[in-house]
Amino acid sequence: MLIPSSLRPLDGRFGAGPSRIPAAHLHLDATWMGTSHRASPVKSIVGDIRNMLGTLFDLPEGYEVALGNGGASLLWDAIGLCLVERKAQAASFGAFSGKAAAAIAAQPQLDSPSVRTAEPGHAIECVNEEGVDTYLYPHNETSTGVMLPVRRWDGLTVVDGTSAAGGVDVDISETDVYYFSPQKALASDGGLWLAILSPAAIERSERLTAERWVPDLLNLTKALEASRKNQTVNTPALATLNLLHAQLRWMLSEGGLAAMNARCLANSRIIYEWAEATSWAHPFAEKDYRSRTVVTVDVDLPAEEIVEICRRSGIVDISGYRGLKRNQLRIATFPQMRDQDLRALAESLTWVGQQLDPR
Ligand SMILES: *Cc1c(COP(=O)(O)O)cnc(C)c1O
């Protein structure tokens, strides 16, 4: 069974990461690929990336952009070593926020964190707590499609922005660390982490990394020192920088974060409205916290069959997060996704539903 080609999206990539990379970005004139990351022009590309992120996120006075290798996951360990003084609080309501909380809980030099948990599909926020010096939560829990408001708590506020950054409005002054990987809404490839650090976060990291033994590659102070020179502590993937640079240029030329936020809102509405109008599909995330960038939909028909028919028809990466083990579809609605492709996906899914359940 194949979806009629007249219904199919032109670009069938709907994964939450690695996510769709615009075809034009894959044909860059990059004479600097295969040249030293310690020399220009790579250093000037890194400088451009840092500046463009500063513009995109409208950085408050004193905030700085740092980057390094290892992806957002590496920061879960670095945060415990470089930013948490004694005790953290973490909001945990899915796979990614759960891993972040577990990484902090595993560090023997810290007190056990307070972990606030909610069932998948639901949201839970931090709450001010005596004795807590660092608060951690995701902006967007990618495994369940649940999005939290970004607000400051009474301590360093450390936000995993990975699947929101570049697609959802954020007031950076409400955070001390807003960190992300580039293979989601930033349409690049994996391997890198990026973090926006407040003066308070920089001060905390400088103090704790002077007092504690911290491995070099987990040392945020060393990462920031290298970043200030438009370098990384060790060699970055130049292709990842290349694609990130192209996406940031596109985002700024299209109107920056406000425009991307509007685009993701409109993109996600196409899928939520389709699900609400479809008898066998139901938006999964709690209504007030539905993500703008990653849409999850429970289905009454077998998700595996839907995913397989789609895959054979060129529509890929729409299965639910595997660890969640639900009969679910998950569809990215990042800025690089086009509304016509999302509408075509919705029509394709409706067609698949009619084949599987022709009542
Ligand atoms: C994808 C993702 C991560 C992990 O990113 P890596 O680059 O694979 O380390 C962390 N947090 C969230 C919210 C994510 O979506």
The ligand as a Gaussian input file, in Angstrom:
#p B3LYP/6-31G(d) Opt

LIG

0 1
 C       17.622000      15.993000      21.527000
 C       17.575000      16.501000      22.906000
 C       18.651000      16.386000      23.779000
 C       19.901000      15.601000      23.413000
 O       20.642000      16.235000      22.448000
 P       22.004000      15.536000      21.976000
 O       22.544000      16.507000      20.980000
 O       21.656000      14.212000      21.396000
 O       22.863000      15.403000      23.175000
 C       18.562000      16.931000      25.024000
 N       17.447000      17.584000      25.422000
 C       16.381000      17.716000      24.627000
 C       15.187000      18.453000      25.120000
 C       16.408000      17.187000      23.338000
 O       15.352000      17.322000      22.529000

